[in-house]
Amino acid sequence: MNLSELAGKEIVNLVSGERLGIIGECDIIIDETTGKILALSIPRERGFFGIKRDRGDLEIPWRNVKKIGNDMIIIEYDGIF
C-alpha cells in the first residue's frame, strides 16, 4: 500500500467506537533508518462552544492498527483519548 492510499481514511477505535481523526490531519511517524511506520500521531483538539483546546498529540503505536479498509483504519486502543 502506498502512503497516498492512506490519505483521507478515518481512524476508528475498536475499543470505544470513537472516531479519532482522518489521515491527512494526523502525522505518521516513520523510522528513518528502516522506513517502517512506528506510530500514528493524532492531534487531540477538543472544542466546546466553538472554542478549541490543544491537548497535545496522541501517539498510537503501529502495532495497534488492526485493519485498513477502503474508508477507515481500525485501531485497538484502550487508553484515554
Contacts in CASP RR format, 6 or more apart in sequence:
PFRMAT RR
TARGET T0000
AUTHOR 0000-0000-0000
METHOD contacts of the structure
MODEL  1
MNLSELAGKEIVNLVSGERLGIIGECDIIIDETTGKILALSIPRERGFFG
IKRDRGDLEIPWRNVKKIGNDMIIIEYDGIF
1 68 0 8 1.000
3 28 0 8 1.000
6 23 0 8 1.000
6 28 0 8 1.000
6 68 0 8 1.000
6 73 0 8 1.000
7 23 0 8 1.000
7 24 0 8 1.000
8 22 0 8 1.000
8 23 0 8 1.000
8 24 0 8 1.000
9 22 0 8 1.000
9 23 0 8 1.000
9 68 0 8 1.000
9 69 0 8 1.000
9 71 0 8 1.000
9 72 0 8 1.000
9 73 0 8 1.000
10 19 0 8 1.000
10 21 0 8 1.000
10 22 0 8 1.000
10 23 0 8 1.000
10 71 0 8 1.000
10 72 0 8 1.000
10 73 0 8 1.000
11 19 0 8 1.000
11 20 0 8 1.000
11 21 0 8 1.000
11 22 0 8 1.000
11 23 0 8 1.000
11 26 0 8 1.000
11 40 0 8 1.000
11 42 0 8 1.000
11 60 0 8 1.000
11 72 0 8 1.000
11 73 0 8 1.000
11 75 0 8 1.000
12 18 0 8 1.000
12 19 0 8 1.000
12 20 0 8 1.000
12 72 0 8 1.000
12 73 0 8 1.000
12 74 0 8 1.000
12 75 0 8 1.000
13 19 0 8 1.000
13 20 0 8 1.000
13 75 0 8 1.000
13 76 0 8 1.000
13 77 0 8 1.000
13 81 0 8 1.000
14 66 0 8 1.000
14 74 0 8 1.000
14 75 0 8 1.000
14 76 0 8 1.000
14 77 0 8 1.000
15 76 0 8 1.000
15 77 0 8 1.000
15 78 0 8 1.000
15 79 0 8 1.000
16 81 0 8 1.000
18 81 0 8 1.000
20 42 0 8 1.000
20 58 0 8 1.000
20 60 0 8 1.000
20 75 0 8 1.000
20 81 0 8 1.000
21 42 0 8 1.000
23 40 0 8 1.000
23 73 0 8 1.000
25 43 0 8 1.000
26 40 0 8 1.000
26 41 0 8 1.000
26 42 0 8 1.000
26 43 0 8 1.000
27 40 0 8 1.000
27 41 0 8 1.000
27 57 0 8 1.000
28 37 0 8 1.000
28 39 0 8 1.000
28 40 0 8 1.000
28 41 0 8 1.000
29 37 0 8 1.000
29 38 0 8 1.000
29 39 0 8 1.000
29 40 0 8 1.000
29 41 0 8 1.000
29 59 0 8 1.000
30 36 0 8 1.000
30 37 0 8 1.000
30 38 0 8 1.000
31 37 0 8 1.000
31 38 0 8 1.000
36 62 0 8 1.000
37 62 0 8 1.000
38 61 0 8 1.000
38 62 0 8 1.000
39 59 0 8 1.000
39 60 0 8 1.000
39 61 0 8 1.000
39 62 0 8 1.000
40 59 0 8 1.000
40 60 0 8 1.000
40 62 0 8 1.000
40 65 0 8 1.000
40 75 0 8 1.000
41 57 0 8 1.000
41 58 0 8 1.000
41 59 0 8 1.000
41 60 0 8 1.000
42 57 0 8 1.000
42 58 0 8 1.000
42 59 0 8 1.000
42 60 0 8 1.000
42 81 0 8 1.000
43 54 0 8 1.000
43 56 0 8 1.000
43 57 0 8 1.000
43 58 0 8 1.000
44 54 0 8 1.000
44 55 0 8 1.000
44 56 0 8 1.000
44 57 0 8 1.000
44 58 0 8 1.000
44 81 0 8 1.000
45 52 0 8 1.000
45 53 0 8 1.000
45 54 0 8 1.000
45 55 0 8 1.000
46 52 0 8 1.000
46 53 0 8 1.000
46 55 0 8 1.000
47 53 0 8 1.000
58 81 0 8 1.000
60 75 0 8 1.000
60 77 0 8 1.000
64 75 0 8 1.000
64 76 0 8 1.000
64 77 0 8 1.000
65 73 0 8 1.000
65 74 0 8 1.000
65 75 0 8 1.000
66 74 0 8 1.000
66 75 0 8 1.000
66 76 0 8 1.000
67 73 0 8 1.000
67 74 0 8 1.000
68 74 0 8 1.000
END
